[in-house]
Structures are given as C-alpha cells and as structure tokens.
C-alpha cells in the first residue's frame, strides 16, 4: 500500500513540475511575442518615416509633423 501512495505522490509531483515548466515556457513565449511586436512596430514606423520623406522629396511638399508619442499610443490603443 505504501508503494501505491508513493507512486501517487511522485505522479502528482511530476504533474506539478510539468505545469510549472509550462508556465515558464508560456512567460518566455509571451516575452518573445512582445519583443517581436515591438520590433514590427518599429519597422512600420521607420517605413512610414521613409515613405513620408520620399513623398516630400518627390513632391516638394513639407511633411506633416508627427503626433506626439503619447497621442499616438492612445490612438493605437483605441483601435485594438
């Protein structure tokens, strides 16, 4: 009977260990996704700036000033 109880305890401990490992993997994946999203946002911003500059160079029109960072973040959080 003791062996059966020990086996159940080992099984439960193993399950908890696997679950905690899954939590760590999930946190790592979320961090990676956050970094990837930030890199993609930066690439989009850089592309936008380059397109504005190219438009200015082609037309001679002045480029409109960008919104301040805080306003841009507020407007982007409303669209999500």
PyMOL Python script that loads the backbone (N, CA, C, O; Angstrom):
from pymol import cmd

cmd.read_pdbstr("""\
ATOM      1  N   UNK A   1       0.812  -1.186   0.000  1.00  0.00           N
ATOM      2  CA  UNK A   1       0.000   0.000   0.000  1.00  0.00           C
ATOM      3  C   UNK A   1       0.864   1.261   0.000  1.00  0.00           C
ATOM      4  O   UNK A   1       0.519   2.259  -0.634  1.00  0.00           O
ATOM      5  N   UNK A   2       2.009   1.207   0.729  1.00  0.00           N
ATOM      6  CA  UNK A   2       2.886   2.372   0.776  1.00  0.00           C
ATOM      7  C   UNK A   2       3.447   2.693  -0.610  1.00  0.00           C
ATOM      8  O   UNK A   2       3.610   3.860  -0.966  1.00  0.00           O
ATOM      9  N   UNK A   3       3.739   1.658  -1.381  1.00  0.00           N
ATOM     10  CA  UNK A   3       4.284   1.875  -2.727  1.00  0.00           C
ATOM     11  C   UNK A   3       3.261   2.589  -3.599  1.00  0.00           C
ATOM     12  O   UNK A   3       3.616   3.457  -4.397  1.00  0.00           O
ATOM     13  N   UNK A   4       2.011   2.226  -3.449  1.00  0.00           N
ATOM     14  CA  UNK A   4       0.946   2.855  -4.236  1.00  0.00           C
ATOM     15  C   UNK A   4       0.829   4.340  -3.881  1.00  0.00           C
ATOM     16  O   UNK A   4       0.691   5.180  -4.770  1.00  0.00           O
ATOM     17  N   UNK A   5       0.882   4.662  -2.596  1.00  0.00           N
ATOM     18  CA  UNK A   5       0.807   6.060  -2.150  1.00  0.00           C
ATOM     19  C   UNK A   5       2.036   6.849  -2.629  1.00  0.00           C
ATOM     20  O   UNK A   5       1.922   8.004  -3.038  1.00  0.00           O
ATOM     21  N   UNK A   6       3.185   6.218  -2.573  1.00  0.00           N
ATOM     22  CA  UNK A   6       4.410   6.870  -3.038  1.00  0.00           C
ATOM     23  C   UNK A   6       4.325   7.125  -4.540  1.00  0.00           C
ATOM     24  O   UNK A   6       4.757   8.172  -5.022  1.00  0.00           O
ATOM     25  N   UNK A   7       3.764   6.163  -5.281  1.00  0.00           N
ATOM     26  CA  UNK A   7       3.610   6.335  -6.725  1.00  0.00           C
ATOM     27  C   UNK A   7       2.679   7.489  -7.050  1.00  0.00           C
ATOM     28  O   UNK A   7       2.937   8.264  -7.971  1.00  0.00           O
ATOM     29  N   UNK A   8       1.587   7.603  -6.287  1.00  0.00           N
ATOM     30  CA  UNK A   8       0.641   8.714  -6.494  1.00  0.00           C
ATOM     31  C   UNK A   8       1.322  10.041  -6.167  1.00  0.00           C
ATOM     32  O   UNK A   8       1.143  11.022  -6.888  1.00  0.00           O
ATOM     33  N   UNK A   9       2.099  10.078  -5.091  1.00  0.00           N
ATOM     34  CA  UNK A   9       2.809  11.301  -4.715  1.00  0.00           C
ATOM     35  C   UNK A   9       3.809  11.702  -5.791  1.00  0.00           C
ATOM     36  O   UNK A   9       3.917  12.878  -6.137  1.00  0.00           O
ATOM     37  N   UNK A  10       4.531  10.737  -6.314  1.00  0.00           N
ATOM     38  CA  UNK A  10       5.502  11.020  -7.383  1.00  0.00           C
ATOM     39  C   UNK A  10       4.767  11.518  -8.627  1.00  0.00           C
ATOM     40  O   UNK A  10       5.217  12.461  -9.278  1.00  0.00           O
ATOM     41  N   UNK A  11       3.658  10.897  -8.952  1.00  0.00           N
ATOM     42  CA  UNK A  11       2.874  11.308 -10.110  1.00  0.00           C
ATOM     43  C   UNK A  11       2.369  12.736  -9.961  1.00  0.00           C
ATOM     44  O   UNK A  11       2.450  13.524 -10.903  1.00  0.00           O
ATOM     45  N   UNK A  12       1.848  13.077  -8.784  1.00  0.00           N
ATOM     46  CA  UNK A  12       1.372  14.443  -8.534  1.00  0.00           C
ATOM     47  C   UNK A  12       2.517  15.448  -8.567  1.00  0.00           C
ATOM     48  O   UNK A  12       2.370  16.539  -9.117  1.00  0.00           O
ATOM     49  N   UNK A  13       3.647  15.087  -7.985  1.00  0.00           N
ATOM     50  CA  UNK A  13       4.805  15.978  -8.001  1.00  0.00           C
ATOM     51  C   UNK A  13       5.285  16.211  -9.429  1.00  0.00           C
ATOM     52  O   UNK A  13       5.641  17.329  -9.801  1.00  0.00           O
ATOM     53  N   UNK A  14       5.292  15.158 -10.210  1.00  0.00           N
ATOM     54  CA  UNK A  14       5.697  15.285 -11.610  1.00  0.00           C
ATOM     55  C   UNK A  14       4.735  16.176 -12.381  1.00  0.00           C
ATOM     56  O   UNK A  14       5.157  16.998 -13.195  1.00  0.00           O
ATOM     57  N   UNK A  15       3.450  16.013 -12.127  1.00  0.00           N
ATOM     58  CA  UNK A  15       2.451  16.841 -12.801  1.00  0.00           C
ATOM     59  C   UNK A  15       2.642  18.312 -12.441  1.00  0.00           C
ATOM     60  O   UNK A  15       2.565  19.179 -13.312  1.00  0.00           O
ATOM     61  N   UNK A  16       2.893  18.597 -11.164  1.00  0.00           N
ATOM     62  CA  UNK A  16       3.138  19.985 -10.749  1.00  0.00           C
ATOM     63  C   UNK A  16       4.400  20.541 -11.392  1.00  0.00           C
ATOM     64  O   UNK A  16       4.441  21.705 -11.791  1.00  0.00           O
ATOM     65  N   UNK A  17       5.419  19.713 -11.490  1.00  0.00           N
ATOM     66  CA  UNK A  17       6.672  20.143 -12.118  1.00  0.00           C
ATOM     67  C   UNK A  17       6.444  20.479 -13.591  1.00  0.00           C
ATOM     68  O   UNK A  17       6.958  21.480 -14.090  1.00  0.00           O
ATOM     69  N   UNK A  18       5.675  19.642 -14.280  1.00  0.00           N
ATOM     70  CA  UNK A  18       5.383  19.880 -15.701  1.00  0.00           C
ATOM     71  C   UNK A  18       4.561  21.154 -15.867  1.00  0.00           C
ATOM     72  O   UNK A  18       4.814  21.947 -16.775  1.00  0.00           O
ATOM     73  N   UNK A  19       3.581  21.349 -14.994  1.00  0.00           N
ATOM     74  CA  UNK A  19       2.739  22.554 -15.079  1.00  0.00           C
ATOM     75  C   UNK A  19       3.579  23.803 -14.853  1.00  0.00           C
ATOM     76  O   UNK A  19       3.421  24.791 -15.570  1.00  0.00           O
ATOM     77  N   UNK A  20       4.473  23.772 -13.860  1.00  0.00           N
ATOM     78  CA  UNK A  20       5.312  24.946 -13.607  1.00  0.00           C
ATOM     79  C   UNK A  20       6.246  25.193 -14.784  1.00  0.00           C
ATOM     80  O   UNK A  20       6.536  26.344 -15.113  1.00  0.00           O
ATOM     81  N   UNK A  21       6.717  24.132 -15.418  1.00  0.00           N
ATOM     82  CA  UNK A  21       7.548  24.283 -16.620  1.00  0.00           C
ATOM     83  C   UNK A  21       6.756  24.907 -17.757  1.00  0.00           C
ATOM     84  O   UNK A  21       7.285  25.711 -18.524  1.00  0.00           O
ATOM     85  N   UNK A  22       5.486  24.534 -17.863  1.00  0.00           N
ATOM     86  CA  UNK A  22       4.629  25.116 -18.895  1.00  0.00           C
ATOM     87  C   UNK A  22       4.426  26.603 -18.655  1.00  0.00           C
ATOM     88  O   UNK A  22       4.408  27.391 -19.600  1.00  0.00           O
ATOM     89  N   UNK A  23       4.271  26.994 -17.376  1.00  0.00           N
ATOM     90  CA  UNK A  23       4.122  28.413 -17.058  1.00  0.00           C
ATOM     91  C   UNK A  23       5.360  29.204 -17.475  1.00  0.00           C
ATOM     92  O   UNK A  23       5.258  30.300 -18.026  1.00  0.00           O
ATOM     93  N   UNK A  24       6.529  28.629 -17.203  1.00  0.00           N
ATOM     94  CA  UNK A  24       7.772  29.300 -17.586  1.00  0.00           C
ATOM     95  C   UNK A  24       7.865  29.421 -19.100  1.00  0.00           C
ATOM     96  O   UNK A  24       8.267  30.463 -19.620  1.00  0.00           O
ATOM     97  N   UNK A  25       7.498  28.367 -19.802  1.00  0.00           N
ATOM     98  CA  UNK A  25       7.541  28.401 -21.265  1.00  0.00           C
ATOM     99  C   UNK A  25       6.552  29.427 -21.796  1.00  0.00           C
ATOM    100  O   UNK A  25       6.843  30.130 -22.764  1.00  0.00           O
ATOM    101  N   UNK A  26       5.392  29.515 -21.172  1.00  0.00           N
ATOM    102  CA  UNK A  26       4.395  30.493 -21.608  1.00  0.00           C
ATOM    103  C   UNK A  26       4.896  31.920 -21.394  1.00  0.00           C
ATOM    104  O   UNK A  26       4.711  32.783 -22.253  1.00  0.00           O
ATOM    105  N   UNK A  27       5.533  32.167 -20.246  1.00  0.00           N
ATOM    106  CA  UNK A  27       6.086  33.501 -19.976  1.00  0.00           C
ATOM    107  C   UNK A  27       7.177  33.849 -20.983  1.00  0.00           C
ATOM    108  O   UNK A  27       7.227  34.974 -21.481  1.00  0.00           O
ATOM    109  N   UNK A  28       8.040  32.899 -21.281  1.00  0.00           N
ATOM    110  CA  UNK A  28       9.114  33.135 -22.244  1.00  0.00           C
ATOM    111  C   UNK A  28       8.541  33.405 -23.632  1.00  0.00           C
ATOM    112  O   UNK A  28       9.014  34.291 -24.344  1.00  0.00           O
ATOM    113  N   UNK A  29       7.526  32.641 -24.010  1.00  0.00           N
ATOM    114  CA  UNK A  29       6.901  32.850 -25.319  1.00  0.00           C
ATOM    115  C   UNK A  29       6.231  34.214 -25.378  1.00  0.00           C
ATOM    116  O   UNK A  29       6.308  34.893 -26.401  1.00  0.00           O
ATOM    117  N   UNK A  30       5.574  34.627 -24.296  1.00  0.00           N
ATOM    118  CA  UNK A  30       4.920  35.937 -24.270  1.00  0.00           C
ATOM    119  C   UNK A  30       5.937  37.060 -24.384  1.00  0.00           C
ATOM    120  O   UNK A  30       5.705  38.041 -25.090  1.00  0.00           O
ATOM    121  N   UNK A  31       7.067  36.923 -23.690  1.00  0.00           N
ATOM    122  CA  UNK A  31       8.124  37.929 -23.796  1.00  0.00           C
ATOM    123  C   UNK A  31       8.658  38.012 -25.221  1.00  0.00           C
ATOM    124  O   UNK A  31       8.908  39.102 -25.737  1.00  0.00           O
ATOM    125  N   UNK A  32       8.831  36.859 -25.849  1.00  0.00           N
ATOM    126  CA  UNK A  32       9.327  36.840 -27.221  1.00  0.00           C
ATOM    127  C   UNK A  32       8.316  37.496 -28.163  1.00  0.00           C
ATOM    128  O   UNK A  32       8.697  38.250 -29.058  1.00  0.00           O
ATOM    129  N   UNK A  33       7.028  37.207 -27.961  1.00  0.00           N
ATOM    130  CA  UNK A  33       5.995  37.826 -28.792  1.00  0.00           C
ATOM    131  C   UNK A  33       5.955  39.341 -28.587  1.00  0.00           C
ATOM    132  O   UNK A  33       5.783  40.093 -29.546  1.00  0.00           O
ATOM    133  N   UNK A  34       6.115  39.788 -27.340  1.00  0.00           N
ATOM    134  CA  UNK A  34       6.130  41.225 -27.067  1.00  0.00           C
ATOM    135  C   UNK A  34       7.303  41.905 -27.776  1.00  0.00           C
ATOM    136  O   UNK A  34       7.148  42.973 -28.369  1.00  0.00           O
ATOM    137  N   UNK A  35       8.471  41.276 -27.706  1.00  0.00           N
ATOM    138  CA  UNK A  35       9.645  41.842 -28.377  1.00  0.00           C
ATOM    139  C   UNK A  35       9.458  41.858 -29.894  1.00  0.00           C
ATOM    140  O   UNK A  35       9.836  42.819 -30.563  1.00  0.00           O
ATOM    141  N   UNK A  36       8.876  40.794 -30.424  1.00  0.00           N
ATOM    142  CA  UNK A  36       8.622  40.719 -31.862  1.00  0.00           C
ATOM    143  C   UNK A  36       7.634  41.782 -32.292  1.00  0.00           C
ATOM    144  O   UNK A  36       7.816  42.417 -33.330  1.00  0.00           O
ATOM    145  N   UNK A  37       6.589  41.982 -31.503  1.00  0.00           N
ATOM    146  CA  UNK A  37       5.596  43.006 -31.824  1.00  0.00           C
ATOM    147  C   UNK A  37       6.219  44.397 -31.784  1.00  0.00           C
ATOM    148  O   UNK A  37       5.920  45.233 -32.637  1.00  0.00           O
ATOM    149  N   UNK A  38       7.077  44.652 -30.805  1.00  0.00           N
ATOM    150  CA  UNK A  38       7.738  45.952 -30.709  1.00  0.00           C
ATOM    151  C   UNK A  38       8.676  46.161 -31.900  1.00  0.00           C
ATOM    152  O   UNK A  38       8.747  47.264 -32.442  1.00  0.00           O
ATOM    153  N   UNK A  39       9.393  45.118 -32.309  1.00  0.00           N
ATOM    154  CA  UNK A  39      10.272  45.223 -33.477  1.00  0.00           C
ATOM    155  C   UNK A  39       9.468  45.486 -34.746  1.00  0.00           C
ATOM    156  O   UNK A  39       9.877  46.282 -35.592  1.00  0.00           O
ATOM    157  N   UNK A  40       8.329  44.819 -34.875  1.00  0.00           N
ATOM    158  CA  UNK A  40       7.476  45.033 -36.047  1.00  0.00           C
ATOM    159  C   UNK A  40       6.934  46.454 -36.053  1.00  0.00           C
ATOM    160  O   UNK A  40       6.880  47.091 -37.105  1.00  0.00           O
ATOM    161  N   UNK A  41       6.532  46.959 -34.889  1.00  0.00           N
ATOM    162  CA  UNK A  41       6.034  48.337 -34.792  1.00  0.00           C
ATOM    163  C   UNK A  41       7.124  49.332 -35.190  1.00  0.00           C
ATOM    164  O   UNK A  41       6.866  50.300 -35.906  1.00  0.00           O
ATOM    165  N   UNK A  42       8.336  49.081 -34.719  1.00  0.00           N
ATOM    166  CA  UNK A  42       9.452  49.966 -35.061  1.00  0.00           C
ATOM    167  C   UNK A  42       9.725  49.929 -36.561  1.00  0.00           C
ATOM    168  O   UNK A  42       9.991  50.967 -37.167  1.00  0.00           O
ATOM    169  N   UNK A  43       9.661  48.752 -37.162  1.00  0.00           N
ATOM    170  CA  UNK A  43       9.877  48.643 -38.611  1.00  0.00           C
ATOM    171  C   UNK A  43       8.791  49.391 -39.377  1.00  0.00           C
ATOM    172  O   UNK A  43       9.076  50.047 -40.379  1.00  0.00           O
ATOM    173  N   UNK A  44       7.561  49.295 -38.913  1.00  0.00           N
ATOM    174  CA  UNK A  44       6.461  50.026 -39.560  1.00  0.00           C
ATOM    175  C   UNK A  44       6.674  51.522 -39.434  1.00  0.00           C
ATOM    176  O   UNK A  44       6.495  52.257 -40.405  1.00  0.00           O
ATOM    177  N   UNK A  45       7.059  51.989 -38.232  1.00  0.00           N
ATOM    178  CA  UNK A  45       7.317  53.415 -38.031  1.00  0.00           C
ATOM    179  C   UNK A  45       8.449  53.910 -38.930  1.00  0.00           C
ATOM    180  O   UNK A  45       8.351  54.979 -39.533  1.00  0.00           O
ATOM    181  N   UNK A  46       9.522  53.125 -39.012  1.00  0.00           N
ATOM    182  CA  UNK A  46      10.659  53.515 -39.862  1.00  0.00           C
ATOM    183  C   UNK A  46      10.249  53.563 -41.335  1.00  0.00           C
ATOM    184  O   UNK A  46      10.650  54.465 -42.070  1.00  0.00           O
ATOM    185  N   UNK A  47       9.451  52.587 -41.752  1.00  0.00           N
ATOM    186  CA  UNK A  47       8.974  52.564 -43.139  1.00  0.00           C
ATOM    187  C   UNK A  47       8.087  53.768 -43.421  1.00  0.00           C
ATOM    188  O   UNK A  47       8.168  54.374 -44.489  1.00  0.00           O
ATOM    189  N   UNK A  48       7.243  54.108 -42.455  1.00  0.00           N
ATOM    190  CA  UNK A  48       6.351  55.266 -42.610  1.00  0.00           C
ATOM    191  C   UNK A  48       7.164  56.557 -42.759  1.00  0.00           C
ATOM    192  O   UNK A  48       6.876  57.390 -43.618  1.00  0.00           O
ATOM    193  N   UNK A  49       8.181  56.704 -41.907  1.00  0.00           N
ATOM    194  CA  UNK A  49       9.034  57.899 -41.991  1.00  0.00           C
ATOM    195  C   UNK A  49       9.738  57.970 -43.344  1.00  0.00           C
ATOM    196  O   UNK A  49       9.820  59.041 -43.946  1.00  0.00           O
ATOM    197  N   UNK A  50      10.247  56.836 -43.821  1.00  0.00           N
ATOM    198  CA  UNK A  50      10.936  56.812 -45.110  1.00  0.00           C
ATOM    199  C   UNK A  50       9.964  57.141 -46.246  1.00  0.00           C
ATOM    200  O   UNK A  50      10.327  57.845 -47.189  1.00  0.00           O
ATOM    201  N   UNK A  51       8.734  56.636 -46.160  1.00  0.00           N
ATOM    202  CA  UNK A  51       7.738  56.930 -47.191  1.00  0.00           C
ATOM    203  C   UNK A  51       7.377  58.408 -47.190  1.00  0.00           C
ATOM    204  O   UNK A  51       7.228  59.015 -48.251  1.00  0.00           O
ATOM    205  N   UNK A  52       7.234  58.995 -45.990  1.00  0.00           N
ATOM    206  CA  UNK A  52       6.952  60.432 -45.908  1.00  0.00           C
ATOM    207  C   UNK A  52       8.085  61.249 -46.520  1.00  0.00           C
ATOM    208  O   UNK A  52       7.850  62.219 -47.241  1.00  0.00           O
ATOM    209  N   UNK A  53       9.317  60.842 -46.221  1.00  0.00           N
ATOM    210  CA  UNK A  53      10.467  61.566 -46.764  1.00  0.00           C
ATOM    211  C   UNK A  53      10.516  61.427 -48.283  1.00  0.00           C
ATOM    212  O   UNK A  53      10.801  62.399 -48.983  1.00  0.00           O
ATOM    213  N   UNK A  54      10.242  60.239 -48.794  1.00  0.00           N
ATOM    214  CA  UNK A  54      10.236  60.042 -50.241  1.00  0.00           C
ATOM    215  C   UNK A  54       9.139  60.870 -50.900  1.00  0.00           C
ATOM    216  O   UNK A  54       9.339  61.436 -51.975  1.00  0.00           O
ATOM    217  N   UNK A  55       7.982  60.938 -50.252  1.00  0.00           N
ATOM    218  CA  UNK A  55       6.887  61.761 -50.780  1.00  0.00           C
ATOM    219  C   UNK A  55       7.279  63.232 -50.782  1.00  0.00           C
ATOM    220  O   UNK A  55       7.001  63.954 -51.740  1.00  0.00           O
ATOM    221  N   UNK A  56       7.920  63.668 -49.718  1.00  0.00           N
ATOM    222  CA  UNK A  56       8.383  65.048 -49.653  1.00  0.00           C
ATOM    223  C   UNK A  56       9.416  65.327 -50.748  1.00  0.00           C
ATOM    224  O   UNK A  56       9.362  66.363 -51.410  1.00  0.00           O
ATOM    225  N   UNK A  57      10.339  64.411 -50.930  1.00  0.00           N
ATOM    226  CA  UNK A  57      11.369  64.595 -51.953  1.00  0.00           C
ATOM    227  C   UNK A  57      10.757  64.633 -53.350  1.00  0.00           C
ATOM    228  O   UNK A  57      11.217  65.382 -54.213  1.00  0.00           O
ATOM    229  N   UNK A  58       9.715  63.821 -53.573  1.00  0.00           N
ATOM    230  CA  UNK A  58       9.108  63.750 -54.897  1.00  0.00           C
ATOM    231  C   UNK A  58       8.205  64.942 -55.190  1.00  0.00           C
ATOM    232  O   UNK A  58       8.146  65.414 -56.325  1.00  0.00           O
ATOM    233  N   UNK A  59       7.502  65.429 -54.169  1.00  0.00           N
ATOM    234  CA  UNK A  59       6.517  66.498 -54.409  1.00  0.00           C
ATOM    235  C   UNK A  59       6.995  67.868 -53.975  1.00  0.00           C
ATOM    236  O   UNK A  59       6.481  68.881 -54.451  1.00  0.00           O
ATOM    237  N   UNK A  60       7.958  67.918 -53.092  1.00  0.00           N
ATOM    238  CA  UNK A  60       8.429  69.187 -52.579  1.00  0.00           C
ATOM    239  C   UNK A  60       7.533  69.744 -51.490  1.00  0.00           C
ATOM    240  O   UNK A  60       7.788  70.832 -50.973  1.00  0.00           O
ATOM    241  N   UNK A  61       6.490  69.015 -51.138  1.00  0.00           N
ATOM    242  CA  UNK A  61       5.600  69.462 -50.060  1.00  0.00           C
ATOM    243  C   UNK A  61       6.229  69.129 -48.714  1.00  0.00           C
ATOM    244  O   UNK A  61       6.898  68.105 -48.570  1.00  0.00           O
ATOM    245  N   UNK A  62       6.015  69.993 -47.732  1.00  0.00           N
ATOM    246  CA  UNK A  62       6.554  69.677 -46.402  1.00  0.00           C
ATOM    247  C   UNK A  62       5.826  68.485 -45.786  1.00  0.00           C
ATOM    248  O   UNK A  62       4.634  68.278 -46.009  1.00  0.00           O
ATOM    249  N   UNK A  63       6.559  67.726 -45.024  1.00  0.00           N
ATOM    250  CA  UNK A  63       5.994  66.566 -44.349  1.00  0.00           C
ATOM    251  C   UNK A  63       5.282  67.047 -43.089  1.00  0.00           C
ATOM    252  O   UNK A  63       5.819  67.863 -42.340  1.00  0.00           O
ATOM    253  N   UNK A  64       4.048  66.528 -42.852  1.00  0.00           N
ATOM    254  CA  UNK A  64       3.312  66.914 -41.651  1.00  0.00           C
ATOM    255  C   UNK A  64       4.058  66.413 -40.431  1.00  0.00           C
ATOM    256  O   UNK A  64       4.684  65.353 -40.451  1.00  0.00           O
ATOM    257  N   UNK A  65       3.978  67.201 -39.368  1.00  0.00           N
ATOM    258  CA  UNK A  65       4.642  66.784 -38.136  1.00  0.00           C
ATOM    259  C   UNK A  65       3.902  65.609 -37.535  1.00  0.00           C
ATOM    260  O   UNK A  65       2.677  65.514 -37.617  1.00  0.00           O
ATOM    261  N   UNK A  66       4.672  64.710 -36.924  1.00  0.00           N
ATOM    262  CA  UNK A  66       4.083  63.527 -36.297  1.00  0.00           C
ATOM    263  C   UNK A  66       3.382  63.897 -35.008  1.00  0.00           C
ATOM    264  O   UNK A  66       3.700  64.900 -34.369  1.00  0.00           O
ATOM    265  N   UNK A  67       2.414  63.060 -34.636  1.00  0.00           N
ATOM    266  CA  UNK A  67       1.747  63.223 -33.356  1.00  0.00           C
ATOM    267  C   UNK A  67       2.759  62.919 -32.261  1.00  0.00           C
ATOM    268  O   UNK A  67       3.670  62.114 -32.456  1.00  0.00           O
ATOM    269  N   UNK A  68       2.602  63.554 -31.128  1.00  0.00           N
ATOM    270  CA  UNK A  68       3.472  63.174 -30.004  1.00  0.00           C
ATOM    271  C   UNK A  68       3.270  61.703 -29.655  1.00  0.00           C
ATOM    272  O   UNK A  68       2.209  61.133 -29.911  1.00  0.00           O
ATOM    273  N   UNK A  69       4.293  61.101 -29.072  1.00  0.00           N
ATOM    274  CA  UNK A  69       4.274  59.660 -28.774  1.00  0.00           C
ATOM    275  C   UNK A  69       3.065  59.265 -27.936  1.00  0.00           C
ATOM    276  O   UNK A  69       2.447  58.231 -28.187  1.00  0.00           O
ATOM    277  N   UNK A  70       2.724  60.079 -26.943  1.00  0.00           N
ATOM    278  CA  UNK A  70       1.608  59.725 -26.071  1.00  0.00           C
ATOM    279  C   UNK A  70       0.289  59.697 -26.843  1.00  0.00           C
ATOM    280  O   UNK A  70      -0.513  58.785 -26.648  1.00  0.00           O
ATOM    281  N   UNK A  71       0.050  60.681 -27.717  1.00  0.00           N
ATOM    282  CA  UNK A  71      -1.179  60.695 -28.512  1.00  0.00           C
ATOM    283  C   UNK A  71      -1.235  59.501 -29.447  1.00  0.00           C
ATOM    284  O   UNK A  71      -2.299  58.909 -29.632  1.00  0.00           O
ATOM    285  N   UNK A  72      -0.111  59.140 -30.037  1.00  0.00           N
ATOM    286  CA  UNK A  72      -0.070  58.008 -30.959  1.00  0.00           C
ATOM    287  C   UNK A  72      -0.402  56.713 -30.228  1.00  0.00           C
ATOM    288  O   UNK A  72      -1.129  55.867 -30.748  1.00  0.00           O
ATOM    289  N   UNK A  73       0.140  56.561 -29.010  1.00  0.00           N
ATOM    290  CA  UNK A  73      -0.152  55.360 -28.237  1.00  0.00           C
ATOM    291  C   UNK A  73      -1.617  55.313 -27.831  1.00  0.00           C
ATOM    292  O   UNK A  73      -2.224  54.243 -27.846  1.00  0.00           O
ATOM    293  N   UNK A  74      -2.193  56.451 -27.469  1.00  0.00           N
ATOM    294  CA  UNK A  74      -3.598  56.481 -27.088  1.00  0.00           C
ATOM    295  C   UNK A  74      -4.482  56.131 -28.267  1.00  0.00           C
ATOM    296  O   UNK A  74      -5.446  55.381 -28.118  1.00  0.00           O
ATOM    297  N   UNK A  75      -4.165  56.667 -29.447  1.00  0.00           N
ATOM    298  CA  UNK A  75      -4.995  56.383 -30.610  1.00  0.00           C
ATOM    299  C   UNK A  75      -4.833  54.939 -31.046  1.00  0.00           C
ATOM    300  O   UNK A  75      -5.795  54.340 -31.527  1.00  0.00           O
ATOM    301  N   UNK A  76      -3.636  54.355 -30.893  1.00  0.00           N
ATOM    302  CA  UNK A  76      -3.451  52.959 -31.292  1.00  0.00           C
ATOM    303  C   UNK A  76      -4.112  52.014 -30.302  1.00  0.00           C
ATOM    304  O   UNK A  76      -4.550  50.932 -30.692  1.00  0.00           O
ATOM    305  N   UNK A  77      -4.195  52.391 -29.035  1.00  0.00           N
ATOM    306  CA  UNK A  77      -4.834  51.510 -28.063  1.00  0.00           C
ATOM    307  C   UNK A  77      -6.351  51.489 -28.244  1.00  0.00           C
ATOM    308  O   UNK A  77      -7.006  50.530 -27.836  1.00  0.00           O
ATOM    309  N   UNK A  78      -6.917  52.536 -28.852  1.00  0.00           N
ATOM    310  CA  UNK A  78      -8.348  52.549 -29.116  1.00  0.00           C
ATOM    311  C   UNK A  78      -8.720  51.691 -30.311  1.00  0.00           C
ATOM    312  O   UNK A  78      -9.860  51.239 -30.417  1.00  0.00           O
ATOM    313  N   UNK A  79      -7.776  51.462 -31.211  1.00  0.00           N
ATOM    314  CA  UNK A  79      -8.086  50.681 -32.408  1.00  0.00           C
ATOM    315  C   UNK A  79      -7.973  49.196 -32.168  1.00  0.00           C
ATOM    316  O   UNK A  79      -8.466  48.404 -32.972  1.00  0.00           O
ATOM    317  N   UNK A  80      -7.337  48.798 -31.084  1.00  0.00           N
ATOM    318  CA  UNK A  80      -7.149  47.354 -30.829  1.00  0.00           C
ATOM    319  C   UNK A  80      -8.358  46.756 -30.218  1.00  0.00           C
ATOM    320  O   UNK A  80      -8.380  45.558 -29.936  1.00  0.00           O
TER     321      UNK A  80
END
""", "prot")
cmd.dss("prot")
cmd.show_as("cartoon", "prot")
cmd.util.cbc("prot")
cmd.orient("prot")
